Amino acid sequence: MNARTHRGTGALGTACGKLSAAMASWACTAASAPCSTAPSPRRLSGETRLCRNDQEGVARAAPSHDFFFRFGMFEFLSNHMRDAQGRLDSRRGLLCGLGAGVAEAVVVVCPMETVKVKFIHDQTSSNPKYRGFFHGVREIVREQGLKGTYQGLTATVLKQGSNQAIRFFVMTSLRNWYQGDNPNKPMNPLITGVFGAVAGAASVFGNTPLDVIKTRMQGLEAHKYRNTLDCGVQILKNEGPKAFYKGTVPRLGRVCLDVAIVFVIYDEVVKLLNKVWKTD
């Protein structure tokens, strides 16, 4: 079985990628749940209630879809960019990651993240107006139209594109370094997990500033900023450079765990599927 077979080819490779991504994203969400945070209890309409369940439901609605889409798109792109030996070099890995990140930002992440951020901000305000997630979606669309779910698109594309470009670049570089001249050299799951954690850490330090800007542009106070650039300038001017790295430490722990788990399960499921569905 050649190196290309390990990743799958053509439609089969993409199908394997999507199925693997779905399973990996489920495991990732379940394993990283303890790292999630939820706002403290708020008094709503004279009653004290927790918003945690609703908010966690919103927060977890996107991952299973964006991981599924991301890895499927990455497989589709990488299957067309591998060399004759089936190897994907670091530069092409970066480009495939960038393409996958931009695609998932436009199709999945931006609308889901915009709704999630607005809903959470509303529920933690002193006078929330959304009775639940679906009511919040209806109100956002009714008041602002579909464009209301696409606030901060530029920031989201920049954030997701750079995020996945960094992760896949680091992962591809480490994988190629480990396998050396033998692209068929098996990857131990532990090694894959360590490489995934390193890739996750690199993405956190590399694009947390973009993540901060994206969150501001999608929040209820997004009207304060004229555009993505203005948002960045105002944060720098009013809050200083440190504001771009707020929440880095807790995000680092969650992302490293997420990415490590996803890459381990993804690789193992791809290996299993390639044994079941021969491509040669």
QUIJO-V483667 format. One record per pair of residues at least 24 apart in sequence whose ideal C-beta (glycine too) atoms are under 10 Angstrom apart, sorted by sequence separation. I is the first residue (numbers start at 1). J is the second residue. If there is no record, write none. Layout:
I:J / I:J
This chain:
36:60 / 73:97 / 76:100 / 171:195 / 174:198 / 175:199 / 74:99 / 75:100 / 115:140 / 170:195 / 171:196 / 173:198 / 174:199 / 33:59 / 73:99 / 74:100 / 77:103 / 111:137 / 114:140 / 115:141 / 118:144 / 170:196 / 173:199 / 209:235 / 33:60 / 70:97 / 73:100 / 74:101 / 76:103 / 171:198 / 172:199 / 209:236 / 212:239 / 216:243 / 32:60 / 72:100 / 73:101 / 170:198 / 171:199 / 71:100 / 73:102 / 74:103 / 111:140 / 167:196 / 170:199 / 171:200 / 29:59 / 30:60 / 70:100 / 73:103 / 74:104 / 114:144 / 118:148 / 169:199 / 170:200 / 29:60 / 32:63 / 69:100 / 70:101 / 72:103 / 73:104 / 118:149 / 167:198 / 168:199 / 170:201 / 171:202 / 212:243 / 213:244 / 215:246 / 29:61 / 72:104 / 167:199 / 170:202 / 209:241 / 212:244 / 215:247 / 29:62 / 70:103 / 71:104 / 114:147 / 115:148 / 118:151 / 166:199 / 167:200 / 169:202 / 170:203 / 211:244 / 212:245 / 29:63 / 66:100 / 69:103 / 70:104 / 73:107 / 114:148 / 115:149 / 117:151 / 166:200 / 167:201 / 169:203 / 209:243 / 210:244 / 211:245 / 212:246 / 25:60 / 28:63 / 29:64 / 66:101 / 69:104 / 70:105 / 111:146 / 114:149 / 117:152 / 164:199 / 166:201 / 167:202 / 168:203 / 209:244 / 211:246 / 212:247 / 28:64 / 68:104 / 69:105 / 113:149 / 114:150 / 115:151 / 166:202 / 167:203 / 170:206 / 208:244 / 209:245 / 211:247 / 212:248 / 25:62 / 26:63 / 66:103 / 67:104 / 111:148 / 112:149 / 114:151 / 163:200 / 166:203 / 167:204 / 169:206 / 208:245 / 209:246 / 211:248 / 25:63 / 26:64 / 29:67 / 66:104 / 69:107 / 70:108 / 111:149 / 113:151 / 114:152 / 165:203 / 166:204 / 208:246 / 25:64 / 28:67 / 65:104 / 66:105 / 69:108 / 70:109 / 110:149 / 111:150 / 113:152 / 114:153 / 163:202 / 164:203 / 166:205 / 167:206 / 208:247 / 209:248 / 24:64 / 25:65 / 68:108 / 69:109 / 110:150 / 111:151 / 163:203 / 166:206 / 167:207 / 205:245 / 208:248 / 211:251 / 25:66 / 26:67 / 66:107 / 67:108 / 110:151 / 162:203 / 163:204 / 165:206 / 166:207 / 204:245 / 22:64 / 25:67 / 26:68 / 62:104 / 65:107 / 66:108 / 110:152 / 111:153 / 113:155 / 114:156 / 165:207 / 21:64 / 22:65 / 24:67 / 25:68 / 65:108 / 66:109 / 110:153 / 113:156 / 163:206 / 164:207 / 204:247 / 205:248 / 208:251 / 21:65 / 23:67 / 24:68 / 25:69 / 65:109 / 106:150 / 109:153 / 110:154 / 112:156 / 159:203 / 162:206 / 163:207 / 204:248 / 208:252 / 21:66 / 22:67 / 23:68 / 25:70 / 63:108 / 110:155 / 111:156 / 162:207 / 163:208 / 204:249 / 21:67 / 22:68 / 25:71 / 62:108 / 63:109 / 66:112 / 110:156 / 113:159 / 161:207 / 20:67 / 21:68 / 24:71 / 62:109 / 65:112 / 66:113 / 106:153 / 109:156 / 110:157 / 113:160 / 160:207 / 162:209 / 163:210 / 204:251 / 205:252 / 208:255 / 20:68 / 21:69 / 105:153 / 109:157 / 159:207 / 162:210 / 163:211 / 203:251 / 204:252 / 18:67 / 19:68 / 21:70 / 22:71 / 62:111 / 63:112 / 105:154 / 110:159 / 158:207 / 159:208 / 161:210 / 162:211 / 203:252 / 204:253 / 18:68 / 21:71 / 22:72 / 62:112 / 105:155 / 106:156 / 109:159 / 110:160 / 159:209 / 160:210 / 204:254 / 17:68 / 18:69 / 20:71 / 21:72 / 61:112 / 62:113 / 105:156 / 106:157 / 109:160 / 158:209 / 159:210 / 160:211 / 200:251 / 201:252 / 204:255 / 18:70 / 19:71 / 20:72 / 21:73 / 104:156 / 105:157 / 108:160 / 158:210 / 159:211 / 200:252 / 201:253 / 203:255 / 204:256 / 17:70 / 18:71 / 19:72 / 21:74 / 59:112 / 62:115 / 104:157 / 105:158 / 157:210 / 158:211 / 159:212 / 200:253 / 202:255 / 203:256 / 17:71 / 18:72 / 21:75 / 58:112 / 59:113 / 61:115 / 62:116 / 102:156 / 103:157 / 105:159 / 106:160 / 109:163 / 156:210 / 159:213 / 160:214 / 200:254 / 201:255 / 202:256 / 16:71 / 17:72 / 18:73 / 20:75 / 58:113 / 61:116 / 101:156 / 102:157 / 105:160 / 106:161 / 155:210 / 156:211 / 158:213 / 159:214 / 197:252 / 200:255 / 201:256 / 204:259 / 16:72 / 17:73 / 60:116 / 101:157 / 102:158 / 104:160 / 105:161 / 155:211 / 158:214 / 159:215 / 199:255 / 200:256 / 203:259 / 14:71 / 15:72 / 17:74 / 18:75 / 58:115 / 59:116 / 101:158 / 103:160 / 104:161 / 155:212 / 156:213 / 157:214 / 199:256 / 200:257 / 202:259 / 14:72 / 17:75 / 18:76 / 58:116 / 59:117 / 101:159 / 102:160 / 103:161 / 105:163 / 155:213 / 156:214 / 159:217 / 197:255 / 198:256 / 200:258 / 201:259 / 13:72 / 14:73 / 16:75 / 17:76 / 57:116 / 58:117 / 101:160 / 102:161 / 104:163 / 105:164 / 154:213 / 155:214 / 156:215 / 197:256 / 200:259 / 201:260 / 14:74 / 15:75 / 58:118 / 59:119 / 100:160 / 101:161 / 102:162 / 104:164 / 154:214 / 155:215 / 196:256 / 197:257 / 199:259 / 200:260 / 14:75 / 17:78 / 55:116 / 58:119 / 59:120 / 100:161 / 101:162 / 103:164 / 152:213 / 153:214 / 155:216 / 156:217 / 196:257 / 197:258 / 198:259 / 199:260 / 200:261 / 13:75 / 14:76 / 17:79 / 58:120 / 98:160 / 99:161 / 101:163 / 102:164 / 152:214 / 155:217 / 156:218 / 196:258 / 197:259 / 198:260 / 200:262 / 12:75 / 13:76 / 14:77 / 98:161 / 101:164 / 102:165 / 151:214 / 152:215 / 154:217 / 155:218 / 193:256 / 196:259 / 197:260 / 199:262 / 200:263 / 14:78 / 55:119 / 97:161 / 98:162 / 100:164 / 101:165 / 152:216 / 153:217 / 193:257 / 195:259 / 196:260 / 197:261 / 199:263 / 10:75 / 11:76 / 13:78 / 14:79 / 54:119 / 55:120 / 58:123 / 97:162 / 98:163 / 99:164 / 100:165 / 101:166 / 152:217 / 153:218 / 195:260 / 196:261 / 9:75 / 10:76 / 13:79 / 54:120 / 97:163 / 98:164 / 99:165 / 101:167 / 151:217 / 152:218 / 193:259 / 194:260 / 196:262 / 197:263 / 7:74 / 8:75 / 12:79 / 97:164 / 98:165 / 100:167 / 101:168 / 151:218 / 152:219 / 155:222 / 193:260 / 196:263 / 197:264 / 7:75 / 11:79 / 51:119 / 55:123 / 96:164 / 97:165 / 98:166 / 100:168 / 150:218 / 151:219 / 192:260 / 193:261 / 195:263 / 196:264 / 10:79 / 13:82 / 51:120 / 54:123 / 55:124 / 96:165 / 97:166 / 99:168 / 149:218 / 193:262 / 194:263 / 195:264 / 196:265 / 8:78 / 9:79 / 10:80 / 94:164 / 95:165 / 97:167 / 98:168 / 152:222 / 155:225 / 158:228 / 190:260 / 193:263 / 194:264 / 196:266 / 7:78 / 8:79 / 51:122 / 52:123 / 94:165 / 97:168 / 98:169 / 151:222 / 157:228 / 189:260 / 192:263 / 193:264 / 196:267 / 7:79 / 51:123 / 61:133 / 93:165 / 94:166 / 96:168 / 97:169 / 151:223 / 155:227 / 156:228 / 192:264 / 193:265 / 195:267 / 9:82 / 50:123 / 51:124 / 94:167 / 95:168 / 96:169 / 97:170 / 152:225 / 154:227 / 155:228 / 191:264 / 192:265 / 49:123 / 58:132 / 93:167 / 94:168 / 95:169 / 97:171 / 154:228 / 155:229 / 189:263 / 190:264 / 192:266 / 193:267 / 4:79 / 7:82 / 57:132 / 58:133 / 93:168 / 94:169 / 97:172 / 152:227 / 153:228 / 154:229 / 189:264 / 192:267 / 54:130 / 57:133 / 92:168 / 93:169 / 94:170 / 96:172 / 152:228 / 155:231 / 187:263 / 188:264 / 189:265 / 192:268 / 9:86 / 51:128 / 54:131 / 92:169 / 93:170 / 154:231 / 155:232 / 187:264 / 4:82 / 54:132 / 55:133 / 58:136 / 90:168 / 91:169 / 93:171 / 94:172 / 189:267 / 3:82 / 4:83 / 7:86 / 44:123 / 51:130 / 54:133 / 58:137 / 90:169 / 93:172 / 94:173 / 152:231 / 189:268 / 3:83 / 4:84 / 6:86 / 7:87 / 54:134 / 88:168 / 90:170 / 92:172 / 93:173 / 187:267 / 3:84 / 4:85 / 5:86 / 7:88 / 39:120 / 42:123 / 51:132 / 90:171 / 91:172 / 187:268 / 2:84 / 3:85 / 4:86 / 38:120 / 39:121 / 42:124 / 45:127 / 54:136 / 90:172 / 91:173 / 93:175 / 189:271 / 2:85 / 3:86 / 4:87 / 42:125 / 43:126 / 44:127 / 45:128 / 89:172 / 90:173 / 93:176 / 2:86 / 3:87 / 4:88 / 39:123 / 40:124 / 42:126 / 44:128 / 88:172 / 89:173 / 90:174 / 187:271 / 1:86 / 3:88 / 39:124 / 43:128 / 87:172 / 90:175 / 186:271 / 38:124 / 42:128 / 45:131 / 90:176 / 44:131 / 88:175 / 89:176 / 90:177 / 87:175 / 88:176 / 167:255 / 171:259 / 175:263 / 87:176 / 170:259 / 70:160 / 74:164 / 78:168 / 73:164 / 77:168 / 87:179 / 163:255 / 167:259 / 171:263 / 175:267 / 70:163 / 71:164 / 74:167 / 66:160 / 70:164 / 74:168 / 78:172 / 87:181 / 121:215 / 88:183 / 125:220 / 167:262 / 168:263 / 85:181 / 87:183 / 167:263 / 171:267 / 70:167 / 71:168 / 86:183 / 117:214 / 121:218 / 122:219 / 66:164 / 70:168 / 85:183 / 86:184 / 117:215 / 121:219 / 122:220 / 85:184 / 116:215 / 117:216 / 120:219 / 121:220 / 83:183 / 114:214 / 117:217 / 118:218 / 120:220 / 121:221 / 82:183 / 113:214 / 117:218 / 118:219 / 119:220 / 121:222 / 97:199 / 101:203 / 113:215 / 116:218 / 117:219 / 118:220 / 114:217 / 115:218 / 117:220 / 110:214 / 114:218 / 118:222 / 109:214 / 113:218 / 114:219 / 117:222 / 97:203 / 101:207 / 110:218 / 114:222 / 105:214 / 3:179 / 7:183 / 6:183 / 6:184 / 3:182 / 4:183 / 5:184 / 3:183 / 6:186 / 2:183 / 3:184 / 6:187 / 2:184 / 3:185 / 1:184 / 67:258 / 71:262 / 75:266 / 70:262 / 71:263 / 74:266 / 63:258 / 67:262 / 71:266 / 75:270 / 63:262 / 67:266 / 71:270 / 37:247 / 37:250 / 36:250 / 35:250 / 35:251 / 37:254 / 35:253 / 36:254 / 35:254 / 34:254 / 35:255 / 32:253 / 33:254 / 35:256 / 32:254 / 35:257 / 32:255 / 34:257 / 35:258 / 32:256 / 32:257 / 31:257 / 32:258 / 31:258 / 32:259 / 28:257 / 29:258 / 31:260 / 32:261 / 28:258 / 31:261 / 32:262 / 27:258 / 28:259 / 30:261 / 31:262 / 28:260 / 29:261 / 25:258 / 28:261 / 29:262 / 24:258 / 27:261 / 28:262 / 31:265 / 27:262 / 28:263 / 25:261 / 28:264 / 24:261 / 25:262 / 27:264 / 28:265 / 24:262 / 27:265 / 28:266 / 23:262 / 24:263 / 26:265 / 27:266 / 24:264 / 25:265 / 21:262 / 24:265 / 25:266 / 20:262 / 23:265 / 24:266 / 27:269 / 23:266 / 24:267 / 21:265 / 22:266 / 24:268 / 20:265 / 21:266 / 23:268 / 24:269 / 20:266 / 23:269 / 24:270 / 19:266 / 20:267 / 22:269 / 20:268 / 21:269 / 17:266 / 20:269 / 21:270 / 23:272 / 16:266 / 19:269 / 20:270 / 19:270 / 20:271 / 17:269 / 20:272 / 16:269 / 17:270 / 20:273 / 16:270 / 19:273 / 16:271 / 16:272 / 17:273 / 13:270 / 16:273 / 15:273 / 16:274 / 7:267 / 13:273 / 16:276 / 6:267 / 12:273 / 13:274 / 16:277 / 8:270 / 12:274 / 15:277 / 7:270 / 16:279 / 6:270 / 7:271 / 13:277 / 6:271 / 8:273 / 9:274 / 12:277 / 8:274 / 12:278 / 13:279 / 7:274 / 12:279 / 6:274 / 5:274 / 8:277 / 10:279 / 5:275 / 9:279 / 8:279 / 9:280 / 7:279 / 1:274 / 5:278 / 6:279 / 1:275 / 5:279 / 4:279 / 5:280 / 4:280 / 1:278 / 2:279 / 1:279 / 2:280 / 1:280
